[in-house]
Amino acid sequence: MPRSVPVVLAVLLALALTLTACDGGVHGTPGGSGVHDPYFPRAGNGGYDVGHYDLKLAYDPAGAHRLTGTATLTARATQDLTAFDLDLDGLHVDGVTVEGRSARWNRAGQELTVRPHDDLRDHETFHVTVRYSGTPQTLTDPDGSHEGWLRTADGALALGEPVGSMTWFPGNDHPSDKATYDIAITVPKGLQAVSNGELTRETNSSRGRTTFTWHTAEPMASYLATVAVGHYDISRSTIGKDRLPAYVAVDPAQTKASRKVLAKLPEIIEWEEHTFGAYPFSSTGVIVDRPQDAEYALETQNRPVFPGAPDTTTLVHELAHQWYGDSVTPSTWRDMWLNEGFATYAEWLWAEDHGGDSAQKTFDTLYAHGEDDHPHLWSFPPGKPSDAAHISDDPVYVRGAMVLHKIRQKVGDTAFRRILRGWAAAHRHGNADTGDFTAYVEKQAPDEDFGSIWRDWLYGDGKPETR
């Protein structure tokens, strides 16, 4: 017996050391690479939720167009974790730390897998810092359009829908994980850098560089983050009785052509607040630039981006997204019609309220197109796009708006306006899917039967019959 006591003690000591090395006995598993989005299965990651991004970037559009960055993510584990993934495409990783300690990592395509020194407990808040550099790339979407880091005549413009943000910062690149942001961009003196939220600081260094620091206090999906670097004509103003700050940045070559439409910004914001409810963010504005590889506008949060001077209809559309898409964000890319159907219907309502065609006339004109003369409109239902290449096609936008008009016909104008405002308020700064929306509508009008609208207009194949 006396000889066995040291043996027992040695075993217990070894066990204690093992538990300490595994962070007190945490037996975690790696977080998933991708959240199984129906159209972009590799987008996003499992095992954690990001609460805040702190991005410190430096970019020089001359020469190699080199970007250097330090991204610090504050996140919460949603399970016991031995490793987790971040989405990052192309750029070189210079180092990774978790809670200030060096972490092992490896790359496989867009996946940056991080193995912290100590396992992470479920519900534990942690900080991961990634230092990276390189020449950020432009991606080609399944539909052939371009996103990511886009060069302009004098700088660059970052557009992220659906997965382009991973070309310029590492993160959980899926709309289901929204976070707040601090973005500081250092550029050569004489250039400007515009982003989301509010400009909190502008500092000049002795090395001939200027740093612009932007803060976004409300949760934002990664695809809505933007950075615009170049020369801009800047205007600042306030809108309405609440003095909502507006920051407008326009490429000087587009200033004259943009002036008349951008003068309508206060009128449009005030009309949309009356129609959709209180503006959901702490500032608004517009960015007008000249990207070389993109010809589409995008509803980047706080200040949508336009590839040249916008027209009034497009400005109405992109600003409506601040409610529908930016504040109420789709849970998956299958729910894209909740963005685009609402923003398209906002165009119809604006026209109706400003001397144009009524929404009913717009609906009737579109419906008059048969399956032969407008096949794309009826090629698939808005609630179920055929694949990733078609989430921005006519059925998502136009037929999505037609679903809303059918609801309006069913419940009447007063109840419909209440639904528009109530839906935006019920999911303010959150995520929602199509099932959430149909359930919300049915709850607001419990005496109505929406079955045929959901079956024929939202999910049905081909051209529905009118009833």
N, C-alpha and C positions, 0 to 999 in steps of 0.2 A: 504493500500500500504506500509506504513513504516514497518509493521510487516513482509511482504513477502520478503523484501530485504535480511535479514540474511538467510532465507531459500534458496533463489537462490544462494547466495554466498556459502552456505554449499554444495549444489549440485555440483556447479562448482569445489569446492575444492576437493570433493570426486572423481569427474571425472578426475581431474588432477593427483591425486594420483594413480588412476587406470592406467592411461596411462603411468606414470612413472614406475610403477611396471611391466608393459609389455614392457619396453624398448621403450618408445616413441611411442607407438601405433602399434608396429609390431604385425600383426595377422598371425603368421606362422602356419605351420603344421609339423608333424614329417616327417623326411626323411625316405625313403623306406628301409626296411630290405631285401636287395637283389636287383640286377639290372636286374633280369629276364633273366639271361643267359639261352640259350636253353638247356644246359646240367647240369648246376650247378646253379639253380635258386636262391639259398640262398647266393651265393657268392657275395661279394661286397655290397654296400649300396648306397642309393640315397640321394640327397639333398646337397652334398658337393663334393669337389675335393681336394685331398691331394697334396700339393706341396713339402713337405719335411717331412722326418722321422728322428728324433734324438733319437736313441736307446742307452740306457746305461744298459748293462747287466753284470751280475756276475754269473759264473757257476763253480761248483765244481763237477767233475765226480765221486768223491769218495762218499761212503755212499748213501745218498738219491738222488743223482743227482739233487740237488736243483738249480733252476734258479730263480734269482731275476732280475727284470727289471723296468726301468722307460722309458716309451715311450712318447715323445712329438711330436705331429703331428701339422704341420702348414697347415691349410686348408682354402679353400674359399667356402662359402655357395653358392649354386646354386639356392636357393629359400629362402624365409623366413622360419626359422626353430624354432620350439619349442623343438625339440629333434632330435637326430640322432643316428645311430647305428654304432658300430665297430664290426669287426669279431675277436673273441677270443675264442679259444677252450681249455677248461680244467683248465687253470691256475686260481688261486685265485686273485681277484681284491682287492687291499688294499686301494685304494682311487682314485678319479677322480677330476680334476679341469678343468674348461674352463676359459680362460683369467685370470688365477690365483685365481679364486673363486671356492669354493667347489661346485660340481655339484651332483645332485641325479643320481643314476644309478640302473639298475637291469639287471639280466641275464636270458636268455631263450635259452638253447642250445648254439650255437656258437654266438648268438647275445648279445652284450653288448650295451644296450640302455642308452644313456646319455641325461640328461635333464639339460641344463645349467641354471644358476641362472637367466640370462636375455636371452630373445629370440634373435636369430641371424638374421640379415637382409640379404636379397639376395645380393650377391657379397661381403659381409663382410669377411675379413680375420680374422681367429681366431686360437687360440692355445688350444689344448686339451692335458692334461697330464694324463697318466694312470700309477699308481704304481701297480705292480703285482708280484706274486711269486708262487712257486710250482714246481712240477716235470712235465716237458713237456712230451707230449705223442707222440706216433707214430700212424698215421692214416692208415687205409686200404682203398685204392681207390676202385672205382667200378670194376676195372679190376683185383683186387686182389693184386696189388703192394703196397708197403709201402712208406710213405712220412711223412714229419713233422720233429720231433726231433728224430734222429736215433742214437743209441749208437754205439760207436766203441770200439776197444780193449782198448784204453787208453783215450777216451773222447767222443765226440759227433759230429754229422754232421747234419746240417739242410738242407733239400731239400723241395721245395715248390710246385712242379707241381702236380696237379693243384691248390690245396687249402691248402697246408701244412704250409704256413707261419703263419697262425693264431694259430698254436700250440706254437709259441715262441714270437710273438709280436702282439698287437692289430692293426688293420688297415682296409683299404678298399681293401679287398683281391679279386681283380678281375683285369685281365690284362688291362682293359680299363682305369684304373686310375694309371698312372705312376708318379713317384716322385723321387727326389734326396734323398740321405741317408747319415747320419753319424752314424756309428755303433761302439761303444766302448765296448769291452768285457774284463772283469777282470777274470783272472784264477789263480790258484795256481802257484807260481813261479816254473819254469822248464817246464811248458806246454806253448804251443803257441796257438794263436787264429788268424785264417785267415778268411777274408771276401772279399766282393766285393770292387772294386775301388782301391784306393791307401792307403798304410799304412802311416799315417801322424804323428803318435806318438807312442812310446813304453816307458812306465814308470813303474818303480818298486816302490812298497810301503814298508813301514817299517813292514807291517803285513805279509810279505812273499807272496805278490801277484803281478802280472804283468797285466797292462792294455794295450791292443792293440787297437788303434783308427784308423778306416778306413773311408775314404770319397769317395762317389760316386757322381760325379758332373753331370753326364748325367742321364736323366730320366730312371727309372728302374721299371718294373712291380714287384709286391710283390712276385710272384712265382719264380722270378729269384734271390731273395736275399738268401744269404747263410752265415752260420758261421760254421767253422771247428775248433774243439778244440782237441788238442792232441800233440804228438811229431812228428815233421816233419823235413826232410832235406830241407832247404830253399836255392834256388838259385835265384839270381837277374842278369838281363842282359838287354841289349837294342837290338832292332830289326830294321834293315833297315836304310835308310838314314835319316829318321825322328827320329831315336833313340827312338822308342816306348818302354816304360818300360815293362819288363816281370818279373812277380813274380811267381815262381813255388814252390809249397809245396808238398812234397811226404812223405808218411808214410815210415819210414826207412826200414820196411820189404818189401817194393815194389820198393826201389830205384834201385837196380841192374836190375830188370826185366823191369823197365820203362826207363832206361837211353837211350837206342838206339832210341826208338820212340820219346821221348821228345826232343832229339837232333834235330829232324826235325821241331820243333816249328817255328823257323825263316823262314825256307823254305816254310812251309805251309801258314803262315801269309802273306808272300810276294806274293805267288801264288794267294791267295784269294783276296788280294788287287788288283792285276792285273786283276782278273776275275770279282770281285764284286764291286770294287771301294774302295775309301779310308776307312781304318779301322775306325769304328764309335766311338771308345771309347779311353780314355786317357791312358789305360794300358791294358795288356793282361796277360795270364798266365794259370796255371793248378793247380788243387788240386787232388791228388791221395790219397785215404784213404781206410779204410776197414770197411764200415758200416755193422752192423750185419743183418739188415733186408732189404737191397736193393742191387740189382745186376745190376742196370742200370746207365748209364752216364746221366748227365744233364747239359744243357747249361747255368748254372748260370753265370750272367753277369760279364764280364772281365776275369773270370777264371773258365771254366767248371770243373765239378767234375767227377771223374772216380772211380769206385769201385774196384780198383786194376789196374795193369799196362795196359794202353790202347794199342790197335793196331793202325796202321796208319790210316786205314779207319775211325775208330771211332773218332780219333782226328780231322781229316778233317771235319767230320760231325758236331761235337760239336762246332768247331771254326767257321764253316759256319753259325751256328745259331747266332753268334754275329751280323751278318747283318740281317738274316732272322729269326725273333723271338724275339731277344733282342732289336735291334734298331727298326726294323719294327715289331711291336708287334700286334698279332691278336686282333680284337675288341671283339670277343667272342670266346668261346672254339669250336664253330662250324667251325671256320676258322683255325683249327689246321694244316690243310694240307699246309697252307702258311708258317708254320715253317718247318714241316717235309718233305714235298715234295721238297722244295728247298734244305734242308740240304742233303737229299738223292741224289738229282741230282748233288750236289757238289761232292759226292763220285764218281759218274759216270764220271764227267768231270775230276776229279783228275786222275782217272785210264786212261782215254783217253789221257791225256797230259803227263803221266808218264809210257808209255810202256805197259799199260794194255788193256783190251777190250775197243773198242769204245763205246760211249753211244748208238749208233744204235745197236750194237751187244747185249749189255745188255738189251735193250728194246726188241729186237727180241727173246732173250732167255726167258724172262719173259712172253712175249705174247704167246709163244708156249705152255705155260701151259694152259690146258683147264680148264673148270669149274669143272670137276670131279677130276683132279689130283692136282689142286691148288685152292680149292673152296674159301679159305679165301681172296685171292687176288681180287676176283670178287664179294664178298659178299655184298658190298654196295659202293656207289660212294664216292670219297674223299671229295667232297663238301657238303656231307650230311651224316655224320656218323649216324649209327642206334641209338646209345644212348651213355651215358657217359662212359660205360664200354668198348667202342670200339674206342675211339678217338686216341688211340695209336696203332691201328691194321694195318696190311699190306696195306689196301686200302689207308689209310691216308699217309703213307710213300711212298710205292712203286708206287701205282697207281697215287699218287700225283706227283711223279717224271715223270711218263709217260705222264701226262698232259703237263708238261713243255717240254718234248721231242716232243710232237705233235705240240706245238707252234713253236719249233725250226724247225721242218720239214716244217711248213707252211711259216715261214718268212725268213729262211736261217740263217746261222751262224752269219754273221755280225750284222744283226738286232736283233737276239736273244741275243747276248752278250750285245748289247746296252740296251735291255729291262731289263736284269739282273741288270746291273749297275744303270740304270735309276730308276727302281722300288725301289731299296735300297736308292737312293738319294732322291726321291720324298717324301718318308714317313720316313725319318731319324728321329729317336727319337720320333716317333709317333705311332699311331694305324691305322690299315687298315683291311678291310674285303674282302671277295671274290669278292663282287661286285666292290669294288675299283680296285681290280687287273684286272678283266676282262675288265673294262672300260679303264684302263691304257693301256693294250695290244692293244685294238681296236684303241685307239688314236694314238699309235705308228705305227700302220700298217693299216691306214684307207682304203686301197684298198683291204684288205684281208677279207674273210668271216670266222669268227671263230665259227659260230653257231653250226656246227656239233661237234667241240671239246668241247664246253661248254655242249651241250646237251648229247653227248654220253660218253665222257671221264670224265668230271667234275661232272656231275649230273645224268648220266644215270645208270640204274640198269643193272647188268649182264656184260658179256664180250662184249665190243664194237667190231664192225667190223672195220677192217682196210680199208682205202680208199686212 
